[in-house]
């Protein structure tokens, strides 16, 4: 099952709260009034006091009173448009704190338009980011790029206020965020965060830090995102801000999911849901419910997934939130289809799919369309509408190819760039060595001429000095000859590396062409066959797609393992839960082959890197299950060892032969054994294991004395890291939560 519905959906929904109250925090702590009228300044200070008290209060009665106070101020100064603009701004911040986004949009739009008309840049800049955010949440069209440009121009006008300039940077960063240009969003957000931190604005720094963490998630840096979320979580727990804790837990769950900690992600979300329901925050609650339901579907806990998604869908309808209806109706339909295809309530699922389409008229232009087309393909297949199923399957393949081809092209371009860089470095080293040899030869020549002059002056010792000079020149010649041979050897090694890189690129293109060609040929043949023969061809298509995905994913993992630098990412890790999760996942795969997966895991705690360790364990278990016959067993053992700890995986397959030794851990090395269940073998798994083990300084060995199958062991030495912060341990997060 794919994670695309979680990966894309969660980020968009988290965008609904990524700048929640950023400018509210600023407005409560700073007053930059462009109009120096004393009476106006006093009223604006009163509005700021109401907002500050509202943010610090836990009394619901006072929160209700705050709205009445703001409206009374606006009505009491009905002829003063400046005060009206500030009152709308304050009311918008109050509604935003309670996640009432339709009202936030209305208030901030009024404040922004009044501010622009009056040229009160303080109001305009403060209202910009909440306006963009609220419009995105309630699916209202807004010119976010135009707003970002306008506030940037206003902030640049004299007198220059650094605070307003960095608030304008926030608006620009958030514009890029909702436009899905996360790389462009990071620089302005980080610049603003640094400014707020240096100026002691903790509340605003924490909010901006949250937005940075979410952007880091989308650019593939989940570990950095997790560290920033943990910073925020510790601060919010210390201050007792439970609502901020719930938002941070919701956002943090995405990083945990990216790192394979799905159960921890669900636990964090359930705590966030309890906080939101106690506070009466309907929007936050339905968002968290959807996220829980999506993760549970990935873990194949379909009944519980259905419960949370139905609850979230009902809330979305009560709130008339089209985006909530869109994601929850599609998510619920996918859960019902994936749970049991033989007992699907087809009319109900069709109704959910219609709700999805009605909630997003431009669905075909979004990344969500791939999940929608896959669900429609499965629905039509279950219904027996094979022609429609084929049409939706083609659409799904087109969407899938569009995404995977982009990832594959990026990987190939990175590979070619690395090859060019490696070759350039070798050429520079070669030229430097040649220059050194020439300079040395010149110095030797001058020295030789000097010696020759002395020999000519000393006739009595001419013969002796001549022999010494000849011997020295001969020695220098031999040294230069050896150096030339070493340069030639380095050039040959460089040539071999270049050929290896190009061969890898060629293999990628070649291996991908065959399954894609098989799919195209099968689709052409489907037009000439009646419906009853479609199932067989669909099976051929599915096999080809799985083969292509297997090859691409394997190669990308190898490339990532080779290029990853983990020196500053080592963390003290609880090894047993990590291995237990791997055993739990692979037990399902073993059960399909009537195999028994035995785990003997002792409690261990060591400095390691979770993703790299997961690469080792998953590839060893996958190979063991793949080559073990049906009905046999696979053993995984983890135990302390002198100077470290040892991981052992033993199977009852064909084992290794003498001929396998030379190509055991080489890329694309095909060994003598063959899979026992028609699984695909690419020769990548053990190479990925060796690469990951080297990254952790581990020693990988094969027990050649074990004759009842294959036994591989990996010894992990004790490591140290100065980057470890005991207050920010990922494994302590659940306890703290």
matplotlib code that plots the C-alpha trace (Angstrom):
import matplotlib.pyplot as plt

x = [0.0, 1.3, 1.8, 1.0, -2.4, -0.7, 2.4, 0.6, -2.6, -1.1, 1.2, -1.7, -3.9, -1.0, -0.7, -4.0, -2.3, 1.4, 1.1, -1.7, -1.4, 2.1, 1.0, -1.4, 1.7, 3.4, 0.3, 0.1, 3.7, 4.4, 2.5, 3.7, 1.1, 1.6, -0.8, 0.6, -2.8, -2.7, -6.4, -6.0, -2.8, -4.6, -7.5, -5.1, -3.1, -6.5, -7.1, -3.6, -4.3, -7.4, -5.6, -2.7, -5.1, -7.0, -3.8, -2.8, -6.3, -7.7, -11.1, -13.7, -16.0, -13.3, -12.6, -16.3, -16.1, -13.1, -15.1, -17.8, -15.1, -13.6, -17.0, -17.9, -14.7, -15.4, -19.0, -17.9, -15.6, -17.8, -16.4, -12.7, -11.6, -8.1, -9.6, -12.0, -9.0, -7.2, -10.5, -11.0, -7.3, -7.7, -11.0, -9.4, -6.6, -9.1, -11.0, -7.7, -6.8, -10.1, -9.6, -12.7, -11.2, -14.3, -14.5, -10.7, -10.9, -13.7, -12.0, -8.5, -9.9, -11.7, -8.6, -6.3, -8.5, -9.0, -5.2, -4.4, -6.9, -5.6, -1.9, -1.6, 1.2, 1.2, -2.3, -1.6, 1.5, 0.0, -3.1, -1.4, -0.2, -3.5, -5.5, -3.5, -3.7, -7.5, -8.2, -6.3, -8.1, -11.6, -10.7, -11.3, -9.4, -6.9, -3.9, -1.3, 1.5, 0.1, -0.4, 3.2, 4.5, 2.4, 3.5, 7.1, 6.9, 5.2, 7.9, 10.6, 9.2, 10.9, 11.0, 12.5, 11.2, 13.1, 10.1, 7.7, 10.4, 10.6, 6.8, 6.7, 9.3, 6.9, 4.1, 6.5, 7.5, 3.9, 3.0, 5.7, 4.5, 0.9, 2.2, 4.1, 7.5, 8.9, 12.6, 11.8, 9.8, 12.7, 15.1, 12.6, 11.2, 14.6, 15.7, 12.6, 13.0, 16.6, 15.5, 12.7, 15.0, 17.7, 15.1, 13.7, 10.3, 9.8, 6.2, 6.7, 10.0, 8.2, 5.4, 7.9, 10.0, 6.9, 6.5, 10.2, 9.9, 6.9, 8.8, 11.8, 9.4, 8.4, 12.0, 13.0, 14.7, 12.5, 15.2, 15.8, 12.0, 11.7, 14.4, 12.6, 9.2, 10.8, 12.1, 8.6, 7.1, 9.4, 8.7, 4.9, 4.9, 6.9, 4.5, 1.4, 0.0, -2.0, -3.5, 0.0, 1.1, -1.8, -0.8, 2.8, 2.0, -0.1, 2.8, 5.4, 3.5, 4.4, 8.1, 7.6, 5.8, 8.5, 11.0, 9.0, 7.6, 3.9, 2.6, 4.4, 2.8, -0.7, -0.1, 0.9, -2.2, -4.5, -3.1, -3.6, -7.2, -8.0, -6.7, -8.6, -11.9, -11.5, -10.9, -13.8, -11.5, -13.6, -11.4, -8.2, -10.1, -11.3, -7.9, -6.3, -9.0, -8.3, -4.6, -5.2, -7.5, -5.0, -2.1, -4.3, -5.2, -1.4, -1.1, -4.1, -6.2, -9.2, -12.0, -10.4, -9.5, -13.1, -14.3, -11.9, -12.5, -16.3, -16.1, -13.9, -16.2, -19.3, -17.5, -16.4, -20.0, -21.3, -18.7, -19.4, -15.6, -15.2, -11.5, -12.4, -15.2, -12.7, -10.0, -12.2, -14.6, -11.7, -9.9, -13.0, -13.6, -10.1, -10.3, -13.6, -12.1, -8.8, -10.4, -12.2, -12.9, -15.5, -17.7, -17.6, -20.8, -20.6, -23.4, -21.8, -18.3, -19.7, -21.4, -18.2, -16.3, -18.9, -18.5, -14.8, -15.2, -17.9, -15.6, -12.7, -13.8, -10.1, -9.2, -7.5, -4.8, -3.7, -1.4, -4.5, -5.7, -3.4, -5.1, -8.5, -7.9, -6.5, -9.6, -11.9, -10.0, -10.5, -14.1, -14.9, -13.0, -15.0, -18.2, -17.4, -17.2, -13.9, -13.9, -14.2, -11.7, -9.2, -9.7, -9.1, -6.1, -4.5, -5.1, -3.6, -0.5, -0.1, -0.2, 2.2, 4.6, 4.5, 5.6, 8.1, 9.7, 10.5, 12.1, 14.0, 15.2, 16.4, 18.4, 20.0, 21.0, 22.5, 24.4, 25.8, 26.7, 28.6, 30.4, 31.4, 32.5, 34.6, 36.2, 37.0, 38.6, 40.8, 41.8, 42.8, 44.8, 46.6, 47.5, 48.7, 51.0, 52.4, 53.1, 54.9, 57.0, 58.0, 59.0, 61.1, 62.7, 63.7, 65.2, 67.1, 68.4, 69.7, 71.3, 72.9, 74.3, 75.7, 77.4, 78.7, 80.3, 82.0, 83.3, 84.8, 86.5, 87.9, 89.8, 91.1, 87.6, 85.8, 85.4, 84.0, 81.4, 80.4, 79.6, 77.6, 75.7, 74.8, 73.7, 71.5, 70.0, 69.3, 67.6, 65.4, 64.5, 63.4, 61.4, 59.6, 59.0, 57.3, 55.3, 54.1, 53.1, 51.1, 49.4, 48.5, 47.1, 44.9, 43.7, 42.7, 40.8, 39.1, 38.2, 36.7, 34.6, 33.4, 32.4, 30.7, 28.6, 27.6, 26.8, 24.5, 22.7, 22.4, 21.1, 18.4, 17.2, 17.4, 15.7, 12.9, 12.3, 11.3, 8.5, 7.2, 7.2, 5.4, 2.6, 2.3, 2.1, -0.5, -2.7, -2.6, -3.6, -6.5, -8.4, -8.6, -9.8, -13.3, -13.9, -13.5, -9.8, -9.0, -8.0, -5.1, -3.7, -4.1, -2.0, 0.7, 0.5, 0.7, 3.7, 5.5, 4.7, 5.9, 9.1, 9.8, 9.0, 11.3, 14.2, 13.8, 13.3, 16.3, 18.6, 17.4, 18.0, 21.5, 22.3, 20.9, 22.8, 26.0, 25.6, 24.1, 26.4, 25.2, 28.1, 26.1, 22.8, 23.7, 21.3, 21.1, 18.4, 16.3, 17.1, 14.5, 11.4, 12.9, 13.7, 10.3, 8.5, 10.6, 9.7, 6.0, 6.0, 7.9, 5.8, 3.0, 5.3, 6.5, 2.9, 2.1, 4.7, 3.6, 7.0, 7.7, 9.6, 11.4, 12.7, 15.2, 15.8, 17.3, 16.8, 19.5, 20.3, 23.1, 24.1, 22.9, 21.0, 17.5, 17.0, 20.4, 19.8, 16.4, 18.0, 20.3, 17.5, 14.8, 17.1, 18.4, 14.9, 13.6, 16.4, 15.9, 12.2, 12.6, 15.1, 13.5, 11.1, 7.4, 6.8, 10.4, 11.5, 13.7, 15.5, 16.5, 18.7, 20.0, 22.1, 24.9, 28.5, 31.9, 32.5, 29.1, 26.1, 25.4, 22.6, 22.2, 19.7, 19.5, 17.3, 16.7, 17.2, 19.8, 22.6, 25.8, 28.3, 32.0, 31.3, 29.2, 32.1, 33.5, 30.2, 28.5, 28.3, 28.7, 26.1, 23.9, 25.7, 23.4, 24.1, 23.6, 20.3, 16.9, 13.8, 11.3, 8.1, 8.7, 9.9, 12.0, 15.8, 17.8, 21.2, 20.9, 19.9, 23.2, 25.1, 22.7, 23.3, 27.1, 26.9, 24.7, 26.9, 30.0, 28.2, 27.7, 31.2, 29.7, 31.4, 29.3, 30.2, 28.9, 29.0, 30.3, 30.2, 26.4, 25.1, 21.3, 20.8, 22.4, 23.5, 24.7, 25.8, 26.5, 28.6, 27.9, 30.7, 30.0, 29.8, 29.9, 28.2, 28.6, 25.4, 23.2, 20.9, 19.2, 16.3, 15.5, 15.6, 13.1, 12.6, 11.6, 9.0, 6.2, 6.7, 6.8, 3.7]
y = [0.0, 3.5, 6.3, 9.0, 9.7, 10.4, 12.1, 14.7, 15.1, 15.5, 18.3, 20.3, 19.9, 20.9, 24.0, 25.1, 25.7, 26.3, 30.1, 30.0, 33.1, 34.1, 37.6, 37.5, 36.9, 39.9, 42.1, 41.3, 42.3, 45.2, 48.3, 50.0, 52.6, 54.6, 57.3, 59.4, 60.5, 60.1, 59.0, 56.4, 55.1, 54.6, 52.7, 50.5, 49.8, 48.8, 46.3, 44.9, 44.4, 42.5, 40.2, 39.6, 38.7, 36.4, 34.5, 34.0, 33.2, 29.7, 31.0, 30.4, 33.1, 35.7, 34.5, 35.1, 38.6, 39.5, 39.5, 41.7, 44.2, 44.4, 45.0, 47.7, 49.6, 49.4, 50.6, 53.3, 54.8, 54.2, 57.1, 56.2, 53.9, 53.4, 52.1, 49.9, 48.4, 47.5, 46.1, 43.8, 42.8, 42.0, 40.1, 38.1, 37.0, 36.0, 33.8, 32.4, 31.2, 29.3, 27.9, 29.7, 30.1, 31.4, 34.3, 34.7, 35.2, 37.8, 39.8, 39.8, 40.7, 43.7, 44.7, 44.3, 46.3, 49.1, 49.1, 49.4, 52.2, 54.1, 53.1, 51.8, 49.4, 48.0, 46.6, 45.4, 43.5, 41.9, 40.8, 39.4, 35.9, 35.1, 36.1, 33.9, 31.0, 31.3, 31.5, 28.4, 26.5, 27.4, 27.0, 30.6, 32.1, 34.8, 36.4, 35.3, 36.3, 39.8, 40.1, 39.0, 41.6, 44.4, 43.8, 43.5, 46.9, 48.5, 47.1, 48.5, 52.1, 54.5, 54.6, 51.1, 48.9, 45.6, 44.0, 44.8, 43.7, 40.3, 40.0, 40.6, 37.8, 35.5, 36.4, 35.6, 32.3, 31.3, 32.2, 29.9, 27.2, 27.0, 27.2, 24.0, 25.7, 24.5, 25.1, 28.8, 29.0, 28.0, 31.0, 33.8, 31.7, 30.9, 34.5, 35.7, 33.0, 34.0, 37.6, 36.8, 34.5, 37.1, 39.8, 37.6, 37.1, 33.5, 33.1, 34.3, 32.3, 29.1, 29.7, 30.4, 27.4, 25.2, 26.4, 25.7, 22.2, 21.5, 22.8, 20.6, 17.6, 18.3, 18.7, 15.3, 16.3, 14.6, 14.4, 18.1, 18.7, 16.3, 18.2, 21.5, 20.0, 18.6, 22.1, 23.5, 20.7, 21.1, 24.8, 24.4, 21.8, 24.0, 27.0, 24.8, 25.8, 22.6, 23.9, 24.6, 21.2, 19.6, 21.4, 20.5, 16.8, 16.8, 18.2, 16.1, 12.9, 13.5, 13.4, 10.3, 8.7, 9.6, 7.9, 4.7, 5.4, 5.1, 3.8, 6.7, 9.1, 7.6, 7.9, 11.5, 12.3, 10.7, 12.9, 15.9, 14.8, 14.6, 18.1, 19.6, 18.0, 19.2, 22.8, 22.6, 23.2, 21.5, 22.2, 20.9, 17.9, 16.8, 17.4, 15.1, 12.5, 12.3, 11.9, 9.1, 7.4, 7.7, 6.2, 3.3, 2.4, 2.2, -0.2, -2.2, -1.5, -0.8, -0.9, 1.7, 3.7, 3.7, 5.0, 8.0, 8.9, 8.8, 11.1, 13.5, 13.5, 14.2, 17.2, 18.5, 18.4, 20.1, 22.9, 23.1, 22.6, 21.5, 20.6, 18.3, 16.6, 16.1, 14.4, 12.4, 11.1, 9.8, 8.5, 6.6, 5.2, 3.9, 2.3, 0.5, -0.8, -1.9, -3.6, -6.5, -6.2, -9.0, -7.1, -3.6, -1.6, -0.4, 2.3, 3.8, 3.9, 5.5, 8.1, 8.9, 9.2, 11.6, 13.7, 13.8, 14.9, 17.5, 19.0, 19.6, 20.6, 20.7, 17.4, 16.2, 18.8, 17.8, 15.1, 13.7, 12.6, 9.5, 8.2, 9.0, 7.2, 4.1, 4.0, 4.3, 1.5, -0.8, 0.2, -0.5, -3.8, -4.9, -3.8, -5.9, -2.8, -3.9, -1.3, 1.5, -0.3, -0.4, 3.3, 4.3, 1.9, 3.7, 7.1, 5.8, 4.5, 7.9, 9.7, 7.1, 7.4, 11.2, 11.1, 8.2, 9.5, 12.8, 11.0, 8.8, 11.7, 13.5, 10.4, 10.0, 13.7, 13.5, 10.4, 12.1, 15.2, 13.1, 11.3, 14.6, 16.0, 12.9, 13.1, 16.8, 16.2, 13.4, 15.6, 18.5, 16.1, 14.7, 18.2, 19.2, 16.2, 16.9, 20.5, 19.3, 16.9, 19.6, 21.9, 19.2, 18.3, 22.0, 22.2, 19.0, 20.3, 23.5, 21.5, 19.2, 22.1, 23.5, 20.2, 20.0, 23.5, 22.4, 19.3, 21.3, 23.5, 20.6, 18.5, 16.2, 15.1, 15.4, 11.6, 11.2, 14.0, 12.8, 9.4, 10.9, 13.1, 10.3, 8.1, 11.0, 11.7, 8.0, 7.8, 10.9, 9.3, 6.1, 8.1, 10.0, 6.7, 5.3, 8.4, 8.2, 4.6, 5.7, 8.4, 5.9, 3.6, 6.4, 7.2, 3.6, 3.6, 6.8, 5.3, 2.2, 4.4, 6.4, 3.3, 1.9, 5.1, 5.1, 1.4, 2.0, 4.7, 2.4, -0.4, 1.9, 3.0, -0.6, -2.3, 0.3, 0.1, -3.6, -3.5, -0.3, -1.9, -4.9, -2.6, -0.8, -4.0, -5.4, -2.3, -2.6, -6.3, -5.5, -3.8, -7.1, -9.4, -9.8, -8.8, -12.2, -12.3, -8.9, -10.3, -12.3, -9.3, -7.1, -9.6, -9.2, -5.5, -5.6, -7.9, -5.5, -2.5, -4.2, -5.3, -1.7, -0.3, -2.9, -2.0, 1.7, 1.7, -0.6, 1.6, 4.8, 3.2, 2.2, 5.7, 7.3, 4.9, 5.7, 9.5, 9.8, 11.4, 10.4, 11.6, 14.4, 12.5, 9.7, 9.4, 7.2, 4.7, 2.0, -0.9, -3.4, -1.5, -0.7, -4.3, -5.4, -3.2, -4.7, -8.2, -7.3, -6.0, -8.9, -11.5, -10.7, -11.4, -14.7, -15.8, -15.7, -18.4, -20.4, -19.5, -18.8, -15.7, -16.2, -13.1, -13.4, -9.7, -8.6, -5.1, -2.9, 0.8, 2.1, 5.2, 4.6, 6.0, 4.6, 4.8, 3.2, 0.4, -0.2, -0.6, -3.4, -5.2, -5.0, -6.2, -9.1, -10.2, -9.7, -11.9, -14.6, -14.9, -14.7, -17.7, -19.8, -22.6, -22.6, -24.0, -23.3, -20.7, -17.6, -16.4, -12.9, -12.5, -9.3, -9.5, -7.6, -8.5, -7.4, -3.8, -3.5, -5.6, -8.2, -8.8, -12.2, -13.4, -17.1, -18.9, -22.4, -21.7, -23.0, -21.0, -19.8, -21.6, -21.1, -19.3, -16.7, -15.3, -12.9, -11.3, -11.6, -7.8, -6.4, -4.3, -6.4, -9.5, -12.5, -15.5, -19.2, -19.4, -18.6, -17.2, -19.9, -18.0, -16.4, -13.2, -10.7, -10.6, -7.7, -8.2, -5.0, -6.1, -7.4, -4.5, -2.1, -4.0, -3.7, 0.0, 0.8, -1.3, 0.6, 3.9, 2.7, 1.3, -2.2, -5.5, -7.8, -11.6, -14.8, -18.0, -20.4, -23.3, -23.2, -25.7, -25.7, -22.4, -18.9, -17.0, -13.4, -11.4, -7.7, -6.5, -2.9, -1.3, 1.2, 4.7, 8.2, 11.4, 14.9, 16.0, 14.0, 16.2, 14.2, 16.5, 15.9, 12.1, 10.8, 7.7, 9.9, 11.7, 9.2, 9.2, 12.9, 13.2]
z = [0.0, -0.9, 1.5, -1.0, 0.4, 3.8, 2.5, 0.3, 2.3, 5.7, 4.5, 2.9, 6.0, 8.3, 6.1, 7.6, 11.0, 10.1, 10.7, 13.2, 15.4, 14.1, 13.6, 16.6, 18.7, 17.1, 17.5, 21.2, 21.8, 19.5, 18.3, 15.2, 14.5, 11.3, 12.6, 15.5, 16.8, 20.6, 21.0, 18.2, 19.8, 23.1, 21.5, 19.6, 22.8, 24.4, 21.5, 21.9, 25.6, 24.9, 22.5, 24.9, 27.7, 25.3, 24.3, 28.0, 29.3, 29.8, 30.8, 28.1, 29.6, 29.1, 25.6, 24.7, 26.4, 24.3, 21.1, 22.7, 23.9, 20.4, 18.7, 21.3, 20.5, 16.8, 17.2, 19.7, 17.0, 14.0, 12.1, 12.5, 9.8, 11.3, 14.5, 12.5, 10.6, 13.8, 15.4, 12.4, 12.6, 16.4, 15.8, 13.1, 15.4, 18.1, 15.6, 14.3, 17.7, 17.8, 14.2, 12.9, 9.5, 7.5, 10.1, 10.0, 6.2, 6.6, 9.3, 7.8, 4.3, 5.8, 7.7, 4.7, 2.3, 4.9, 5.6, 1.9, 1.3, 4.3, 3.7, 7.3, 6.5, 10.1, 9.5, 6.0, 6.9, 10.0, 8.1, 5.0, 6.2, 8.1, 5.1, 2.8, 5.3, 5.8, 2.1, 1.5, 4.3, 3.2, -0.6, -1.4, -4.4, -3.3, -5.0, -2.5, -4.8, -5.2, -1.4, -0.8, -3.3, -1.8, 1.8, 0.7, -1.1, 2.0, 4.4, 2.2, 2.5, 5.0, 7.9, 7.8, 10.6, 10.8, 12.6, 9.7, 7.2, 8.8, 9.0, 5.3, 4.9, 6.7, 4.2, 1.3, 2.9, 3.5, -0.1, -1.4, 1.1, -0.1, -3.7, -2.9, -3.6, -0.3, -1.3, -1.9, 1.3, 3.6, 3.1, 4.1, 6.9, 8.4, 8.1, 9.9, 12.6, 13.3, 13.7, 16.1, 18.2, 18.5, 19.5, 22.3, 20.6, 21.7, 20.8, 17.2, 16.9, 17.9, 15.3, 12.6, 13.6, 13.1, 9.5, 8.8, 10.1, 7.8, 4.8, 5.7, 5.7, 2.1, 0.8, 2.2, 5.5, 8.1, 10.8, 10.8, 10.9, 13.9, 15.8, 15.3, 16.3, 19.5, 20.3, 20.0, 21.9, 24.9, 25.0, 24.8, 27.5, 29.8, 29.2, 29.6, 26.2, 25.5, 22.2, 20.8, 22.1, 20.1, 16.9, 17.3, 17.9, 14.8, 12.7, 14.4, 13.4, 9.8, 10.6, 12.6, 9.7, 7.2, 9.6, 9.8, 13.3, 12.3, 15.7, 17.5, 15.0, 15.8, 19.5, 19.2, 17.1, 19.7, 22.4, 20.1, 19.4, 23.1, 23.6, 20.7, 21.7, 25.3, 24.0, 21.5, 18.4, 15.7, 12.8, 14.5, 15.8, 12.3, 10.8, 13.5, 13.0, 9.3, 9.9, 12.4, 9.9, 7.1, 9.2, 10.4, 6.8, 6.0, 9.0, 7.7, 10.8, 8.6, 11.2, 13.4, 10.3, 9.1, 12.5, 12.5, 8.9, 9.3, 12.4, 10.5, 7.4, 9.6, 11.2, 7.8, 6.6, 9.7, 9.3, 5.5, 4.9, 1.3, 1.7, 4.6, 2.6, -0.3, 1.7, 4.1, 1.5, -0.7, 2.4, 3.6, 0.2, 0.0, 3.4, 2.5, -0.8, 0.7, 3.7, 1.8, -1.9, -1.6, 0.8, -0.5, -0.3, -3.9, -3.7, -0.6, -2.1, -5.4, -3.3, -1.5, -4.8, -6.1, -3.0, -3.7, -7.3, -6.3, -3.6, -6.1, -9.6, -10.7, -9.1, -12.3, -12.0, -8.5, -7.0, -5.3, -8.7, -8.6, -5.5, -6.9, -10.2, -8.3, -6.1, -9.2, -10.9, -8.0, -7.6, -11.3, -11.1, -8.1, -9.8, -13.0, -15.2, -16.8, -19.6, -17.1, -14.9, -17.7, -18.5, -14.9, -14.7, -17.7, -16.0, -12.8, -14.7, -16.4, -13.0, -11.4, -14.3, -14.1, -10.5, -10.7, -13.9, -12.2, -9.2, -11.6, -13.7, -10.6, -9.5, -12.9, -13.0, -9.6, -10.6, -13.7, -11.8, -9.2, -12.0, -13.7, -10.3, -9.6, -13.0, -12.7, -9.3, -10.7, -13.6, -11.3, -9.1, -12.2, -13.5, -10.0, -9.9, -13.4, -12.4, -9.2, -11.3, -13.8, -11.0, -9.3, -12.7, -13.1, -9.6, -10.3, -13.6, -12.0, -9.3, -11.8, -13.8, -10.6, -9.8, -13.3, -13.0, -9.8, -11.5, -14.3, -11.8, -9.9, -12.4, -9.8, -8.7, -12.0, -12.5, -9.0, -9.3, -12.7, -11.4, -8.5, -10.9, -13.2, -10.3, -9.0, -12.4, -12.8, -9.4, -10.3, -13.6, -11.8, -9.2, -12.0, -13.8, -10.7, -10.3, -13.9, -13.3, -10.2, -12.2, -14.9, -12.3, -10.9, -14.4, -14.9, -11.6, -12.6, -16.0, -14.2, -11.9, -14.8, -16.7, -13.6, -13.2, -16.8, -16.6, -13.7, -15.6, -18.6, -16.5, -15.0, -18.4, -19.9, -17.0, -16.9, -20.7, -20.6, -18.0, -19.5, -23.0, -21.6, -20.2, -23.6, -25.5, -23.1, -23.4, -27.2, -27.0, -24.6, -27.5, -29.4, -26.5, -24.9, -21.3, -19.8, -20.8, -19.2, -15.8, -17.2, -19.0, -15.9, -14.0, -16.6, -16.3, -12.5, -12.6, -15.0, -12.8, -9.6, -11.4, -12.5, -9.0, -7.4, -9.6, -9.3, -5.5, -5.0, -7.1, -5.4, -2.0, -3.0, -4.3, -1.1, 1.1, -0.7, -0.6, 2.9, 5.5, 9.0, 11.1, 12.7, 12.7, 15.1, 18.0, 21.0, 19.9, 21.6, 19.2, 20.4, 19.4, 16.0, 15.3, 16.7, 14.1, 11.3, 12.5, 12.7, 9.1, 7.6, 9.6, 7.2, 4.2, 5.8, 6.5, 2.8, 2.3, 5.5, 7.0, 10.7, 11.5, 14.9, 16.8, 19.7, 20.5, 23.8, 25.2, 23.6, 23.5, 21.3, 19.3, 15.7, 12.7, 12.5, 8.7, 7.9, 10.5, 9.0, 5.5, 6.9, 8.7, 6.0, 3.3, 5.3, 6.3, 2.8, 1.3, 4.0, 3.4, -0.4, -0.6, 2.2, 1.0, 2.0, 5.5, 6.8, 9.3, 9.5, 12.6, 13.6, 16.7, 18.4, 21.5, 23.2, 22.3, 23.7, 22.5, 20.9, 19.8, 17.1, 14.7, 13.1, 10.4, 9.6, 7.0, 5.8, 2.1, -0.4, 1.3, -0.5, -2.7, -3.1, -6.4, -4.6, -2.5, -5.1, -6.0, -2.6, -1.9, -5.4, -7.2, -9.4, -8.3, -9.0, -6.6, -7.1, -5.1, -6.6, -4.9, -3.8, -4.5, -7.9, -6.3, -8.2, -7.6, -8.8, -7.1, -5.1, -1.6, -0.2, -1.8, 0.0, 3.3, 2.9, 2.1, 5.1, 7.4, 6.3, 7.1, 10.7, 11.0, 11.3, 10.2, 8.0, 8.0, 6.4, 8.4, 5.8, 8.3, 8.5, 5.9, 6.6, 4.8, 5.0, 8.1, 8.0, 11.0, 11.5, 14.4, 15.5, 17.6, 20.3, 18.8, 20.4, 19.3, 20.7, 18.8, 21.2, 23.4, 26.2, 26.2, 22.6, 22.4, 19.8, 22.0, 25.0, 23.0, 23.5, 27.3, 27.5, 25.3]

ax = plt.figure().add_subplot(projection="3d")
ax.plot(x, y, z, "-o")
ax.set_aspect("equal")
plt.show()
